[in-house]
Structures are given as C-alpha cells and as structure tokens.
Amino acid sequence: MVKIGRNDPCWCGSGKKYKKCCYGKLPIGGVQPVSKFQPVKKGQLSPARSIPAHIIRPSYAETGTPAGARSRNAVRTQDEIDRMRVAGQVARTVLDTILSSVRVGITTDELDRIAHEMCIELGAYPSPLNYHHFPKSICTSVNEVICHGIPDDRPLADGDIVNCDVTVFIDGVHGDCSETVFVGKPDPLSIRLVQTTYECMMKAIEAARVGTTVNSIGKAIAPIAKREGFSIVRDFAGHGIGTQFHQDPQIVHYPDIRQTQKIVPGMTFTVEPMINVGTHRCVVWSDDWTAVTADGKRSAQFEHTVLITSDGFELLTAGTGQPHFMRQLKTGWS
C-alpha cells in the first residue's frame, strides 16, 4: 500500500488536494485505496505469430527495419486517401473486436491473438509486428503503462484500465487507432482519467483546422488536462501516416511554439494524447518498448487517424456509436 501526502490529489478523484477532501476519512497513515493494484510487471511472451503468404507485407516485415527515409510529404493523393479509408475501417473493426473481448481474467496475449487472426481474416498485416522488431501484433498498455505495452500472459484484473492500440497495413497504406477501456469495476479516479483523455483527443481534433498550425492540437489539450490536475506525456507524439507507419508531421500533444507547420487539406495524421494522473515523466523498461509513468500512477490514451478536409476533418478510424468506455459506464459492471 502507498501513502499519499496532504498536498497530493485526493484518492477519490474529486480533483481537490487530499487535505481539503478526504483527509481523516481513511485509516491512520492515509493509505490510498486504489494503491491495492499492484504495479504491472513483465509477463511471459508467447512465440511469434505467423503471417500467411497471401498477406501483403510492409517493407519491415522480414528485416524489422522500414525501408527508405521518413517521408516529409504530409499530404496524401486522392488514391491514397481512398485506400486509407479502407485501412482505417479495417483497423476499427479489429479494435472493436478486441475491446469487446476485454474482461477480467483474459490475458493481453489472448487479445493479441484475437487481433492477429482478425487482421488476417480481413486481408491485412498487423503493422506493429516486427516494426523495429516489436514482437506482437498490437500494443496493450495496462494501468501505469503509457504506451507500447507488449502483450503477454498477465491476466487483466478487476479495476484495471487497458489501452489497446491497433494499426493495420492493407493495400499499401496504414490505419491506426486506439481506445482505453475498463476491466471490471473501475475506481472514480480512473473513470475521470479516461473521460478526460477522450475529451482531450476530440477537442484536439476539432482544433485541427485548415489555416492553423499543428500547435493548435497541443493548445487545445493543455487546458483540459490542467483543469483536471492531470499531466500530458511529452516523450511520445502523434504522427503522419499513409504509405509509411510513421512520417511527418509530428503531432505533439502539449503547446510548443516550434510546431509551426501549417495544416492543409489532404493531410493525414494521428491524434493520440497520453494523459497521466501524476507526473508526465516516463521510464522505459529493459525491453526498449514498454513506457511507464515515473511515479507509477495511471495513464490513458485514445487515438484516431484524421484526414484534414477543406471544411474540417474526417475520422478515418471512426466507429459506430459511442466509444466502448462510455458504453461500459452506461451498462455497469458484471
């Protein structure tokens, strides 16, 4: 169990300092109830999953290294846009499938298997697989894991939150999306974190208009995170996407005056803010992928692939209805 200080955010999720909220209402010593959740630890990985010969592979599928330099061309052709609409909806189908499978006791490796098999069924290559030697087909980031969590044999526990990040490669282009959902019954602070992170993403997308700069995205996120007392991750960013998994422009999620690139029609990029309960700082595990919060507090993320149009934007990875966490909040907990 972890003690909380008088000036720390209250464990109940009110946004107030502990001393001005629930101080004295807990057992002597100020033990934080949500700290009953143990830190996420690295589990065992299953063997690499194979890809059938008929699936078209990206350049890095065999070598682990993408071919060619990172593209600086931020604007897609009409043909690329048409293909990205398909890729975005394939990614959405895979993501919806695995999010519907999230439950207490399932392992993240099982979610990876479901995603891998769904990608193949739909004729797509799971983009993360062997990208710079990443060993799995999706990223699964649990609790304090910010991003790039590697699916393993750890069962999801009651009260966890998990972000599932899906990218697919089909017909020469990529589509990328993610959502954070609850496992079992969440605590109030986790609910507020997930709600806030989704709000950050949507407000940022709405701010990405023709004639503004990419800095408008971070500027839209900052006041929302500050209002809730949360922090914005700075070590990871959104990115241009198209024929390459990652290309220009870089999309940071905090205000940065150096982000001067103009937003123009035909741009496709991801908006994927990572919002933390505590510090924005992170630590990367020895696997060189798994990034966790430096203070062990929780992190959440949402992501869409966005197409900029002359009069607004199009969500290439849009689903039908509300995001999964909203449905969970409405239907309750099993």
C-alpha positions as CSV (number, residue, x, y, z in Angstrom):
1,M,0.0,0.0,0.0
2,V,1.1,3.5,-0.8
3,K,0.8,6.6,1.4
4,I,-0.4,9.8,0.0
5,G,0.7,13.3,1.1
6,R,-1.6,16.1,2.3
7,N,-1.0,18.0,-0.9
8,D,-1.4,15.1,-3.3
9,P,-4.6,14.8,-5.4
10,C,-7.3,13.1,-3.4
11,W,-7.7,9.4,-4.0
12,C,-11.4,9.8,-4.5
13,G,-11.0,11.5,-7.9
14,S,-12.5,14.9,-6.8
15,G,-9.6,16.9,-8.2
16,K,-9.1,18.5,-4.8
17,K,-6.0,18.1,-2.6
18,Y,-6.2,15.2,-0.2
19,K,-6.0,17.6,2.8
20,K,-9.1,19.5,1.6
21,C,-11.1,16.5,0.7
22,C,-10.9,13.0,2.3
23,Y,-8.2,13.7,4.8
24,G,-9.1,11.9,8.1
25,K,-11.6,9.7,6.4
26,L,-9.1,6.9,5.7
27,P,-7.3,4.7,8.2
28,I,-4.4,6.2,10.1
29,G,-1.5,6.8,7.8
30,G,-3.5,8.0,4.9
31,V,-3.5,4.8,2.9
32,Q,-4.7,5.3,-0.7
33,P,-7.4,2.7,-1.6
34,V,-6.6,2.5,-5.3
35,S,-3.0,1.5,-4.5
36,K,-4.3,-2.0,-3.8
37,F,-3.5,-2.5,-7.5
38,Q,0.0,-4.0,-7.9
39,P,2.4,-2.4,-10.4
40,V,2.3,-4.0,-13.8
41,K,5.2,-6.5,-14.2
42,K,6.6,-8.1,-17.4
43,G,5.0,-11.4,-18.2
44,Q,5.9,-14.3,-20.4
45,L,5.7,-13.8,-24.2
46,S,4.2,-16.5,-26.5
47,P,6.1,-17.4,-29.7
48,A,5.9,-15.0,-32.6
49,R,2.7,-15.4,-34.7
50,S,3.0,-16.2,-38.4
51,I,1.6,-14.4,-41.4
52,P,0.2,-16.4,-44.3
53,A,1.9,-15.9,-47.6
54,H,-1.0,-14.2,-49.3
55,I,-1.0,-11.2,-46.9
56,I,0.9,-8.2,-48.5
57,R,3.7,-7.2,-46.1
58,P,5.2,-3.8,-45.3
59,S,8.9,-3.2,-46.0
60,Y,10.0,-4.1,-42.5
61,A,8.1,-7.3,-42.1
62,E,11.1,-9.5,-42.6
63,T,14.0,-7.3,-41.6
64,G,12.4,-5.2,-38.7
65,T,13.7,-2.0,-40.4
66,P,11.4,0.2,-42.5
67,A,12.9,0.9,-46.0
68,G,13.7,4.4,-47.0
69,A,13.9,7.7,-45.2
70,R,10.9,9.0,-43.2
71,S,8.7,10.8,-45.6
72,R,8.3,14.5,-45.2
73,N,5.3,14.7,-47.6
74,A,2.3,15.3,-45.3
75,V,-0.4,15.5,-48.0
76,R,-1.9,12.3,-49.4
77,T,-3.1,11.8,-53.0
78,Q,-6.8,11.0,-53.6
79,D,-5.9,7.4,-54.4
80,E,-4.0,7.2,-51.1
81,I,-6.9,8.7,-49.2
82,D,-9.4,6.3,-50.7
83,R,-7.2,3.3,-49.6
84,M,-6.7,4.9,-46.2
85,R,-10.4,5.0,-45.7
86,V,-10.4,1.2,-46.1
87,A,-7.4,0.7,-43.9
88,G,-9.0,2.9,-41.2
89,Q,-12.1,0.9,-41.1
90,V,-10.2,-2.4,-41.0
91,A,-8.3,-1.1,-38.0
92,R,-11.6,0.0,-36.4
93,T,-13.1,-3.5,-36.9
94,V,-10.1,-5.2,-35.3
95,L,-10.1,-2.7,-32.4
96,D,-13.8,-3.1,-31.8
97,T,-13.4,-6.9,-31.8
98,I,-10.7,-7.0,-29.2
99,L,-12.3,-4.3,-27.0
100,S,-15.5,-6.4,-26.9
101,S,-13.3,-9.3,-25.6
102,V,-11.8,-7.4,-22.7
103,R,-12.8,-8.9,-19.4
104,V,-11.4,-9.9,-16.0
105,G,-9.1,-12.8,-16.4
106,I,-8.3,-12.6,-20.1
107,T,-4.6,-12.1,-20.9
108,T,-3.3,-9.4,-23.2
109,D,-1.6,-12.2,-25.2
110,E,-5.1,-13.6,-25.9
111,L,-6.2,-10.1,-27.1
112,D,-3.2,-10.1,-29.4
113,R,-4.2,-13.5,-30.8
114,I,-7.7,-12.3,-31.5
115,A,-6.4,-9.1,-33.2
116,H,-3.8,-11.1,-35.2
117,E,-6.3,-13.6,-36.5
118,M,-8.9,-10.8,-37.3
119,C,-6.3,-8.9,-39.3
120,I,-5.5,-12.0,-41.4
121,E,-9.2,-12.7,-41.9
122,L,-9.7,-9.1,-43.2
123,G,-6.6,-9.4,-45.5
124,A,-4.4,-7.0,-43.5
125,Y,-1.0,-7.2,-42.0
126,P,-0.8,-6.1,-38.3
127,S,1.5,-3.1,-38.6
128,P,3.3,-3.3,-35.2
129,L,4.5,-6.9,-35.9
130,N,8.3,-6.7,-36.3
131,Y,8.2,-2.9,-36.7
132,H,11.7,-2.1,-35.4
133,H,11.5,-5.7,-34.0
134,F,8.3,-5.2,-31.9
135,P,7.3,-8.8,-31.2
136,K,3.5,-8.6,-31.2
137,S,0.6,-7.5,-33.4
138,I,-0.9,-4.9,-31.1
139,C,0.1,-2.8,-28.1
140,T,-1.7,-3.3,-24.8
141,S,-0.9,-0.7,-22.2
142,V,-2.3,-1.5,-18.7
143,N,-2.7,0.9,-15.8
144,E,0.6,2.9,-15.4
145,V,1.9,1.7,-18.8
146,I,1.7,4.8,-21.1
147,C,2.2,3.2,-24.4
148,H,3.9,0.3,-26.3
149,G,3.0,-2.4,-23.8
150,I,3.8,-5.8,-25.2
151,P,1.0,-8.4,-24.9
152,D,1.9,-11.2,-22.5
153,D,0.5,-13.8,-20.1
154,R,-0.6,-11.3,-17.4
155,P,-4.4,-11.7,-16.8
156,L,-6.3,-8.5,-16.7
157,A,-7.6,-7.8,-13.1
158,D,-10.7,-6.2,-11.7
159,G,-10.2,-2.5,-11.6
160,D,-7.5,-2.3,-14.4
161,I,-7.7,0.0,-17.3
162,V,-6.1,-1.1,-20.6
163,N,-5.4,0.8,-23.8
164,C,-5.5,-1.4,-27.0
165,D,-3.6,0.1,-29.9
166,V,-4.3,-1.3,-33.4
167,T,-2.6,-0.4,-36.7
168,V,-3.1,-2.4,-39.9
169,F,-1.4,-2.4,-43.3
170,I,-3.6,-3.1,-46.3
171,D,-3.4,-2.1,-49.9
172,G,-0.1,-0.3,-49.3
173,V,-1.3,2.1,-46.5
174,H,-1.7,2.0,-42.7
175,G,-4.7,2.8,-40.4
176,D,-4.2,3.5,-36.7
177,C,-6.5,3.8,-33.7
178,S,-6.7,3.0,-30.0
179,E,-9.1,3.2,-27.0
180,T,-8.8,2.8,-23.3
181,V,-11.4,0.7,-21.5
182,F,-12.2,-0.5,-18.0
183,V,-11.7,-4.0,-16.8
184,G,-14.4,-5.0,-14.2
185,K,-15.4,-2.1,-12.0
186,P,-13.2,1.0,-12.1
187,D,-12.4,3.4,-9.3
188,P,-13.6,7.1,-9.6
189,L,-10.1,8.5,-10.5
190,S,-9.7,6.0,-13.3
191,I,-13.1,7.0,-14.7
192,R,-12.2,10.7,-14.6
193,L,-8.8,10.0,-16.2
194,V,-10.4,8.0,-19.1
195,Q,-13.2,10.5,-19.7
196,T,-10.7,13.4,-19.7
197,T,-8.3,11.7,-22.1
198,Y,-11.1,11.1,-24.6
199,E,-12.2,14.7,-24.3
200,C,-8.6,15.8,-24.9
201,M,-8.5,13.8,-28.1
202,M,-11.8,15.1,-29.5
203,K,-11.2,18.7,-28.7
204,A,-7.7,18.5,-30.3
205,I,-9.1,17.0,-33.5
206,E,-11.7,19.7,-33.6
207,A,-9.0,22.3,-33.3
208,A,-7.0,20.9,-36.2
209,R,-8.4,23.2,-38.9
210,V,-7.0,24.4,-42.2
211,G,-5.0,27.6,-41.7
212,T,-3.9,26.9,-38.2
213,T,-0.7,25.1,-37.2
214,V,-0.2,21.7,-35.8
215,N,0.5,23.5,-32.5
216,S,-3.3,24.1,-32.3
217,I,-3.6,20.5,-31.3
218,G,-1.5,20.7,-28.1
219,K,-3.0,24.1,-27.3
220,A,-6.5,22.5,-27.2
221,I,-5.4,19.7,-24.9
222,A,-3.5,21.7,-22.3
223,P,-6.4,23.5,-20.6
224,I,-8.4,20.3,-20.3
225,A,-5.7,18.3,-18.7
226,K,-4.8,21.3,-16.4
227,R,-8.5,21.6,-15.3
228,E,-8.4,18.0,-14.0
229,G,-5.0,18.2,-12.4
230,F,-3.5,15.7,-14.9
231,S,-0.3,15.9,-17.0
232,I,0.4,15.4,-20.7
233,V,3.0,13.0,-21.8
234,R,5.8,14.7,-23.8
235,D,8.0,11.8,-24.8
236,F,5.6,10.4,-27.3
237,A,3.6,12.0,-30.1
238,G,1.2,11.6,-32.9
239,H,2.5,11.3,-36.4
240,G,1.7,11.5,-40.1
241,I,0.6,8.2,-41.6
242,G,0.0,6.8,-45.0
243,T,2.2,4.5,-47.0
244,Q,4.6,4.7,-44.0
245,F,3.6,3.8,-40.5
246,H,5.2,6.9,-39.1
247,Q,6.0,10.0,-41.2
248,D,5.7,13.8,-41.0
249,P,4.2,15.8,-39.4
250,Q,5.0,15.1,-35.8
251,I,2.0,15.9,-33.6
252,V,2.9,16.8,-30.0
253,H,0.0,17.0,-27.5
254,Y,1.2,19.9,-25.5
255,P,1.7,23.6,-26.6
256,D,5.0,24.0,-28.4
257,I,5.7,27.2,-30.4
258,R,8.2,25.2,-32.5
259,Q,5.2,23.3,-34.1
260,T,4.8,25.8,-36.9
261,Q,3.7,23.6,-39.8
262,K,0.5,24.7,-41.3
263,I,-2.5,22.4,-41.5
264,V,-3.7,22.0,-45.1
265,P,-6.3,19.8,-46.8
266,G,-5.2,16.3,-47.6
267,M,-3.0,15.8,-44.5
268,T,-3.5,12.5,-42.7
269,F,-2.1,12.1,-39.2
270,T,-2.9,10.6,-35.8
271,V,-4.0,12.5,-32.7
272,E,-3.3,10.3,-29.7
273,P,-2.9,12.1,-26.4
274,M,-1.5,10.2,-23.4
275,I,-2.7,11.7,-20.2
276,N,-1.3,10.8,-16.7
277,V,-2.7,11.2,-13.2
278,G,0.7,12.2,-11.9
279,T,3.9,13.2,-13.5
280,H,4.3,13.4,-17.3
281,R,7.7,11.8,-17.0
282,C,8.2,8.2,-18.1
283,V,10.6,5.3,-17.7
284,V,11.1,2.7,-20.4
285,W,11.6,-0.9,-19.4
286,S,14.6,-3.0,-20.5
287,D,12.6,-4.4,-23.4
288,D,13.1,-1.0,-25.0
289,W,9.4,-0.7,-25.7
290,T,7.2,-0.5,-22.6
291,A,6.9,3.0,-21.3
292,V,5.5,3.5,-17.8
293,T,4.8,6.6,-15.6
294,A,7.8,7.5,-13.5
295,D,5.6,7.7,-10.4
296,G,3.6,4.5,-11.0
297,K,0.3,6.4,-11.4
298,R,-2.1,5.6,-14.2
299,S,-2.1,6.8,-17.8
300,A,-4.8,6.7,-20.5
301,Q,-4.8,7.2,-24.3
302,F,-7.2,7.5,-27.2
303,E,-6.2,7.7,-30.9
304,H,-7.8,8.4,-34.3
305,T,-6.4,8.6,-37.8
306,V,-7.5,12.0,-39.1
307,L,-7.9,13.4,-42.6
308,I,-7.9,17.1,-42.9
309,T,-10.5,18.4,-45.4
310,S,-11.1,21.9,-46.8
311,D,-14.0,22.5,-44.3
312,G,-13.0,20.4,-41.3
313,F,-11.9,16.8,-40.8
314,E,-12.8,13.2,-41.3
315,L,-12.1,10.4,-38.8
316,L,-10.8,7.6,-40.9
317,T,-11.0,5.3,-37.9
318,A,-14.5,6.3,-36.7
319,G,-16.7,3.6,-35.3
320,T,-20.4,3.5,-35.0
321,G,-22.0,4.7,-31.7
322,Q,-20.1,5.8,-28.6
323,P,-16.6,4.7,-27.6
324,H,-16.5,1.5,-25.6
325,F,-15.8,3.1,-22.2
326,M,-19.0,5.2,-22.5
327,R,-21.0,2.0,-23.1
328,Q,-19.3,0.5,-20.1
329,L,-20.3,3.4,-17.9
330,K,-24.0,3.1,-19.1
331,T,-24.3,-0.6,-18.8
332,G,-22.5,-1.1,-15.5
333,W,-20.2,-3.9,-14.4
334,S,-20.5,-7.6,-14.5
